[in-house]
């Protein structure tokens, strides 16, 4: 995933679906953090790296 995204930045091209996936992923992380669940590191890792 990271490699694909880096290549996208280099070319100045970002497929819409990749942006959608990123937004969904970070919204989930933000919800965990805002929800005061920062002590649940495993949950955050799951959202960041996938299960």
PyMOL Python script that loads the backbone (N, CA, C, O; Angstrom):
from pymol import cmd

cmd.read_pdbstr("""\
ATOM      1  N   UNK A   1       0.850  -1.210   0.000  1.00  0.00           N
ATOM      2  CA  UNK A   1       0.000   0.000   0.000  1.00  0.00           C
ATOM      3  C   UNK A   1       0.876   1.246   0.000  1.00  0.00           C
ATOM      4  O   UNK A   1       0.664   2.158  -0.799  1.00  0.00           O
ATOM      5  N   UNK A   2       1.866   1.287   0.901  1.00  0.00           N
ATOM      6  CA  UNK A   2       2.713   2.475   1.016  1.00  0.00           C
ATOM      7  C   UNK A   2       3.449   2.746  -0.289  1.00  0.00           C
ATOM      8  O   UNK A   2       3.516   3.887  -0.748  1.00  0.00           O
ATOM      9  N   UNK A   3       4.006   1.682  -0.888  1.00  0.00           N
ATOM     10  CA  UNK A   3       4.754   1.852  -2.135  1.00  0.00           C
ATOM     11  C   UNK A   3       3.866   2.446  -3.221  1.00  0.00           C
ATOM     12  O   UNK A   3       4.269   3.360  -3.941  1.00  0.00           O
ATOM     13  N   UNK A   4       2.654   1.913  -3.327  1.00  0.00           N
ATOM     14  CA  UNK A   4       1.711   2.413  -4.329  1.00  0.00           C
ATOM     15  C   UNK A   4       1.443   3.895  -4.106  1.00  0.00           C
ATOM     16  O   UNK A   4       1.434   4.684  -5.051  1.00  0.00           O
ATOM     17  N   UNK A   5       1.224   4.266  -2.843  1.00  0.00           N
ATOM     18  CA  UNK A   5       0.920   5.661  -2.535  1.00  0.00           C
ATOM     19  C   UNK A   5       2.109   6.555  -2.859  1.00  0.00           C
ATOM     20  O   UNK A   5       1.937   7.635  -3.425  1.00  0.00           O
ATOM     21  N   UNK A   6       3.328   6.109  -2.502  1.00  0.00           N
ATOM     22  CA  UNK A   6       4.521   6.904  -2.797  1.00  0.00           C
ATOM     23  C   UNK A   6       4.680   7.104  -4.299  1.00  0.00           C
ATOM     24  O   UNK A   6       4.993   8.206  -4.752  1.00  0.00           O
ATOM     25  N   UNK A   7       4.468   6.051  -5.066  1.00  0.00           N
ATOM     26  CA  UNK A   7       4.549   6.173  -6.522  1.00  0.00           C
ATOM     27  C   UNK A   7       3.526   7.172  -7.024  1.00  0.00           C
ATOM     28  O   UNK A   7       3.793   7.944  -7.945  1.00  0.00           O
ATOM     29  N   UNK A   8       2.351   7.150  -6.411  1.00  0.00           N
ATOM     30  CA  UNK A   8       1.300   8.086  -6.803  1.00  0.00           C
ATOM     31  C   UNK A   8       1.739   9.521  -6.594  1.00  0.00           C
ATOM     32  O   UNK A   8       1.511  10.382  -7.443  1.00  0.00           O
ATOM     33  N   UNK A   9       2.378   9.776  -5.444  1.00  0.00           N
ATOM     34  CA  UNK A   9       2.854  11.139  -5.162  1.00  0.00           C
ATOM     35  C   UNK A   9       3.897  11.555  -6.187  1.00  0.00           C
ATOM     36  O   UNK A   9       3.857  12.677  -6.692  1.00  0.00           O
ATOM     37  N   UNK A  10       4.829  10.664  -6.500  1.00  0.00           N
ATOM     38  CA  UNK A  10       5.908  10.991  -7.443  1.00  0.00           C
ATOM     39  C   UNK A  10       5.343  11.393  -8.796  1.00  0.00           C
ATOM     40  O   UNK A  10       5.805  12.350  -9.418  1.00  0.00           O
ATOM     41  N   UNK A  11       4.330  10.645  -9.247  1.00  0.00           N
ATOM     42  CA  UNK A  11       3.747  10.938 -10.558  1.00  0.00           C
ATOM     43  C   UNK A  11       2.766  12.089 -10.495  1.00  0.00           C
ATOM     44  O   UNK A  11       2.314  12.583 -11.528  1.00  0.00           O
ATOM     45  N   UNK A  12       2.430  12.525  -9.274  1.00  0.00           N
ATOM     46  CA  UNK A  12       1.450  13.596  -9.142  1.00  0.00           C
ATOM     47  C   UNK A  12       0.052  13.111  -9.492  1.00  0.00           C
ATOM     48  O   UNK A  12      -0.827  13.899  -9.842  1.00  0.00           O
ATOM     49  N   UNK A  13      -0.138  11.801  -9.391  1.00  0.00           N
ATOM     50  CA  UNK A  13      -1.426  11.195  -9.744  1.00  0.00           C
ATOM     51  C   UNK A  13      -1.906  10.356  -8.572  1.00  0.00           C
ATOM     52  O   UNK A  13      -1.140   9.576  -8.005  1.00  0.00           O
ATOM     53  N   UNK A  14      -3.160  10.512  -8.213  1.00  0.00           N
ATOM     54  CA  UNK A  14      -3.707   9.803  -7.062  1.00  0.00           C
ATOM     55  C   UNK A  14      -5.081   9.255  -7.407  1.00  0.00           C
ATOM     56  O   UNK A  14      -6.049  10.015  -7.448  1.00  0.00           O
ATOM     57  N   UNK A  15      -5.194   7.953  -7.658  1.00  0.00           N
ATOM     58  CA  UNK A  15      -6.511   7.382  -7.985  1.00  0.00           C
ATOM     59  C   UNK A  15      -7.522   7.700  -6.885  1.00  0.00           C
ATOM     60  O   UNK A  15      -7.197   7.664  -5.698  1.00  0.00           O
ATOM     61  N   UNK A  16      -8.735   8.006  -7.289  1.00  0.00           N
ATOM     62  CA  UNK A  16      -9.758   8.411  -6.312  1.00  0.00           C
ATOM     63  C   UNK A  16     -10.021   7.332  -5.272  1.00  0.00           C
ATOM     64  O   UNK A  16     -10.252   7.640  -4.103  1.00  0.00           O
ATOM     65  N   UNK A  17      -9.989   6.074  -5.688  1.00  0.00           N
ATOM     66  CA  UNK A  17     -10.311   5.011  -4.736  1.00  0.00           C
ATOM     67  C   UNK A  17      -9.252   4.916  -3.641  1.00  0.00           C
ATOM     68  O   UNK A  17      -9.567   4.558  -2.507  1.00  0.00           O
ATOM     69  N   UNK A  18      -7.999   5.235  -3.972  1.00  0.00           N
ATOM     70  CA  UNK A  18      -6.945   5.203  -2.949  1.00  0.00           C
ATOM     71  C   UNK A  18      -7.187   6.286  -1.912  1.00  0.00           C
ATOM     72  O   UNK A  18      -7.007   6.059  -0.715  1.00  0.00           O
ATOM     73  N   UNK A  19      -7.596   7.471  -2.373  1.00  0.00           N
ATOM     74  CA  UNK A  19      -7.904   8.561  -1.437  1.00  0.00           C
ATOM     75  C   UNK A  19      -9.071   8.153  -0.548  1.00  0.00           C
ATOM     76  O   UNK A  19      -9.059   8.414   0.655  1.00  0.00           O
ATOM     77  N   UNK A  20     -10.075   7.517  -1.133  1.00  0.00           N
ATOM     78  CA  UNK A  20     -11.232   7.049  -0.357  1.00  0.00           C
ATOM     79  C   UNK A  20     -10.788   6.064   0.716  1.00  0.00           C
ATOM     80  O   UNK A  20     -11.200   6.171   1.871  1.00  0.00           O
ATOM     81  N   UNK A  21      -9.950   5.106   0.334  1.00  0.00           N
ATOM     82  CA  UNK A  21      -9.477   4.107   1.299  1.00  0.00           C
ATOM     83  C   UNK A  21      -8.712   4.774   2.430  1.00  0.00           C
ATOM     84  O   UNK A  21      -8.903   4.439   3.598  1.00  0.00           O
ATOM     85  N   UNK A  22      -7.844   5.720   2.082  1.00  0.00           N
ATOM     86  CA  UNK A  22      -7.062   6.429   3.103  1.00  0.00           C
ATOM     87  C   UNK A  22      -7.968   7.202   4.047  1.00  0.00           C
ATOM     88  O   UNK A  22      -7.811   7.133   5.266  1.00  0.00           O
ATOM     89  N   UNK A  23      -8.924   7.946   3.476  1.00  0.00           N
ATOM     90  CA  UNK A  23      -9.835   8.731   4.305  1.00  0.00           C
ATOM     91  C   UNK A  23     -10.583   7.845   5.281  1.00  0.00           C
ATOM     92  O   UNK A  23     -10.688   8.175   6.463  1.00  0.00           O
ATOM     93  N   UNK A  24     -11.109   6.714   4.798  1.00  0.00           N
ATOM     94  CA  UNK A  24     -11.843   5.804   5.677  1.00  0.00           C
ATOM     95  C   UNK A  24     -10.943   5.298   6.789  1.00  0.00           C
ATOM     96  O   UNK A  24     -11.356   5.228   7.946  1.00  0.00           O
ATOM     97  N   UNK A  25      -9.707   4.942   6.438  1.00  0.00           N
ATOM     98  CA  UNK A  25      -8.777   4.397   7.421  1.00  0.00           C
ATOM     99  C   UNK A  25      -8.468   5.426   8.503  1.00  0.00           C
ATOM    100  O   UNK A  25      -8.490   5.104   9.691  1.00  0.00           O
ATOM    101  N   UNK A  26      -8.180   6.666   8.096  1.00  0.00           N
ATOM    102  CA  UNK A  26      -7.814   7.685   9.085  1.00  0.00           C
ATOM    103  C   UNK A  26      -9.009   8.142   9.904  1.00  0.00           C
ATOM    104  O   UNK A  26      -8.849   8.519  11.065  1.00  0.00           O
ATOM    105  N   UNK A  27     -10.205   8.116   9.324  1.00  0.00           N
ATOM    106  CA  UNK A  27     -11.404   8.449  10.096  1.00  0.00           C
ATOM    107  C   UNK A  27     -11.592   7.439  11.213  1.00  0.00           C
ATOM    108  O   UNK A  27     -11.967   7.804  12.327  1.00  0.00           O
ATOM    109  N   UNK A  28     -11.330   6.159  10.920  1.00  0.00           N
ATOM    110  CA  UNK A  28     -11.462   5.121  11.943  1.00  0.00           C
ATOM    111  C   UNK A  28     -10.441   5.340  13.050  1.00  0.00           C
ATOM    112  O   UNK A  28     -10.768   5.211  14.230  1.00  0.00           O
ATOM    113  N   UNK A  29      -9.203   5.673  12.676  1.00  0.00           N
ATOM    114  CA  UNK A  29      -8.160   5.930  13.681  1.00  0.00           C
ATOM    115  C   UNK A  29      -8.556   7.127  14.541  1.00  0.00           C
ATOM    116  O   UNK A  29      -8.446   7.076  15.766  1.00  0.00           O
ATOM    117  N   UNK A  30      -9.018   8.206  13.902  1.00  0.00           N
ATOM    118  CA  UNK A  30      -9.421   9.397  14.649  1.00  0.00           C
ATOM    119  C   UNK A  30     -10.540   9.075  15.624  1.00  0.00           C
ATOM    120  O   UNK A  30     -10.537   9.559  16.755  1.00  0.00           O
ATOM    121  N   UNK A  31     -11.506   8.253  15.192  1.00  0.00           N
ATOM    122  CA  UNK A  31     -12.607   7.879  16.075  1.00  0.00           C
ATOM    123  C   UNK A  31     -12.071   7.132  17.297  1.00  0.00           C
ATOM    124  O   UNK A  31     -12.537   7.350  18.416  1.00  0.00           O
ATOM    125  N   UNK A  32     -11.099   6.257  17.083  1.00  0.00           N
ATOM    126  CA  UNK A  32     -10.516   5.513  18.213  1.00  0.00           C
ATOM    127  C   UNK A  32      -9.825   6.468  19.168  1.00  0.00           C
ATOM    128  O   UNK A  32      -9.981   6.367  20.385  1.00  0.00           O
ATOM    129  N   UNK A  33      -9.053   7.403  18.606  1.00  0.00           N
ATOM    130  CA  UNK A  33      -8.288   8.326  19.452  1.00  0.00           C
ATOM    131  C   UNK A  33      -9.213   9.279  20.201  1.00  0.00           C
ATOM    132  O   UNK A  33      -9.074   9.478  21.408  1.00  0.00           O
ATOM    133  N   UNK A  34     -10.161   9.867  19.468  1.00  0.00           N
ATOM    134  CA  UNK A  34     -11.090  10.824  20.081  1.00  0.00           C
ATOM    135  C   UNK A  34     -11.947  10.119  21.133  1.00  0.00           C
ATOM    136  O   UNK A  34     -12.335  10.722  22.133  1.00  0.00           O
ATOM    137  N   UNK A  35     -12.238   8.832  20.897  1.00  0.00           N
ATOM    138  CA  UNK A  35     -13.059   8.067  21.827  1.00  0.00           C
ATOM    139  C   UNK A  35     -12.326   7.708  23.109  1.00  0.00           C
ATOM    140  O   UNK A  35     -12.857   6.968  23.937  1.00  0.00           O
ATOM    141  N   UNK A  36     -11.116   8.218  23.283  1.00  0.00           N
ATOM    142  CA  UNK A  36     -10.373   7.940  24.510  1.00  0.00           C
ATOM    143  C   UNK A  36      -9.906   6.500  24.588  1.00  0.00           C
ATOM    144  O   UNK A  36      -9.734   5.947  25.674  1.00  0.00           O
ATOM    145  N   UNK A  37      -9.705   5.899  23.428  1.00  0.00           N
ATOM    146  CA  UNK A  37      -9.318   4.491  23.410  1.00  0.00           C
ATOM    147  C   UNK A  37      -7.856   4.348  23.016  1.00  0.00           C
ATOM    148  O   UNK A  37      -7.469   3.341  22.422  1.00  0.00           O
ATOM    149  N   UNK A  38      -7.045   5.342  23.339  1.00  0.00           N
ATOM    150  CA  UNK A  38      -5.630   5.309  22.946  1.00  0.00           C
ATOM    151  C   UNK A  38      -4.884   4.176  23.632  1.00  0.00           C
ATOM    152  O   UNK A  38      -3.835   3.741  23.158  1.00  0.00           O
ATOM    153  N   UNK A  39      -5.424   3.698  24.748  1.00  0.00           N
ATOM    154  CA  UNK A  39      -4.752   2.604  25.452  1.00  0.00           C
ATOM    155  C   UNK A  39      -4.957   1.281  24.713  1.00  0.00           C
ATOM    156  O   UNK A  39      -4.257   0.302  24.974  1.00  0.00           O
ATOM    157  N   UNK A  40      -5.915   1.258  23.796  1.00  0.00           N
ATOM    158  CA  UNK A  40      -6.157   0.030  23.028  1.00  0.00           C
ATOM    159  C   UNK A  40      -5.294   0.040  21.777  1.00  0.00           C
ATOM    160  O   UNK A  40      -5.797   0.191  20.664  1.00  0.00           O
ATOM    161  N   UNK A  41      -3.983  -0.124  21.970  1.00  0.00           N
ATOM    162  CA  UNK A  41      -3.031  -0.023  20.859  1.00  0.00           C
ATOM    163  C   UNK A  41      -3.277  -1.086  19.792  1.00  0.00           C
ATOM    164  O   UNK A  41      -3.058  -0.843  18.605  1.00  0.00           O
ATOM    165  N   UNK A  42      -3.729  -2.260  20.214  1.00  0.00           N
ATOM    166  CA  UNK A  42      -3.976  -3.317  19.232  1.00  0.00           C
ATOM    167  C   UNK A  42      -5.044  -2.897  18.235  1.00  0.00           C
ATOM    168  O   UNK A  42      -4.909  -3.147  17.037  1.00  0.00           O
ATOM    169  N   UNK A  43      -6.108  -2.259  18.720  1.00  0.00           N
ATOM    170  CA  UNK A  43      -7.175  -1.813  17.823  1.00  0.00           C
ATOM    171  C   UNK A  43      -6.641  -0.805  16.813  1.00  0.00           C
ATOM    172  O   UNK A  43      -6.955  -0.878  15.625  1.00  0.00           O
ATOM    173  N   UNK A  44      -5.831   0.137  17.293  1.00  0.00           N
ATOM    174  CA  UNK A  44      -5.272   1.158  16.404  1.00  0.00           C
ATOM    175  C   UNK A  44      -4.352   0.493  15.383  1.00  0.00           C
ATOM    176  O   UNK A  44      -4.385   0.841  14.203  1.00  0.00           O
ATOM    177  N   UNK A  45      -3.534  -0.459  15.825  1.00  0.00           N
ATOM    178  CA  UNK A  45      -2.648  -1.173  14.900  1.00  0.00           C
ATOM    179  C   UNK A  45      -3.454  -1.871  13.820  1.00  0.00           C
ATOM    180  O   UNK A  45      -3.060  -1.879  12.654  1.00  0.00           O
ATOM    181  N   UNK A  46      -4.597  -2.464  14.208  1.00  0.00           N
ATOM    182  CA  UNK A  46      -5.424  -3.153  13.224  1.00  0.00           C
ATOM    183  C   UNK A  46      -5.884  -2.195  12.136  1.00  0.00           C
ATOM    184  O   UNK A  46      -5.862  -2.540  10.954  1.00  0.00           O
ATOM    185  N   UNK A  47      -6.300  -0.990  12.526  1.00  0.00           N
ATOM    186  CA  UNK A  47      -6.766  -0.024  11.524  1.00  0.00           C
ATOM    187  C   UNK A  47      -5.598   0.448  10.661  1.00  0.00           C
ATOM    188  O   UNK A  47      -5.756   0.646   9.457  1.00  0.00           O
ATOM    189  N   UNK A  48      -4.412   0.629  11.279  1.00  0.00           N
ATOM    190  CA  UNK A  48      -3.272   1.148  10.519  1.00  0.00           C
ATOM    191  C   UNK A  48      -2.736   0.094   9.562  1.00  0.00           C
ATOM    192  O   UNK A  48      -2.533   0.369   8.380  1.00  0.00           O
ATOM    193  N   UNK A  49      -2.509  -1.104  10.068  1.00  0.00           N
ATOM    194  CA  UNK A  49      -1.830  -2.129   9.270  1.00  0.00           C
ATOM    195  C   UNK A  49      -2.764  -3.178   8.695  1.00  0.00           C
ATOM    196  O   UNK A  49      -2.337  -4.038   7.923  1.00  0.00           O
ATOM    197  N   UNK A  50      -4.031  -3.113   9.064  1.00  0.00           N
ATOM    198  CA  UNK A  50      -4.958  -4.147   8.628  1.00  0.00           C
ATOM    199  C   UNK A  50      -4.857  -5.350   9.550  1.00  0.00           C
ATOM    200  O   UNK A  50      -3.877  -5.498  10.279  1.00  0.00           O
ATOM    201  N   UNK A  51      -5.878  -6.216   9.519  1.00  0.00           N
ATOM    202  CA  UNK A  51      -5.901  -7.333  10.469  1.00  0.00           C
ATOM    203  C   UNK A  51      -5.045  -8.481   9.971  1.00  0.00           C
ATOM    204  O   UNK A  51      -4.943  -9.510  10.639  1.00  0.00           O
TER     205      UNK A  51
END
""", "prot")
cmd.dss("prot")
cmd.show_as("cartoon", "prot")
cmd.util.cbc("prot")
cmd.orient("prot")
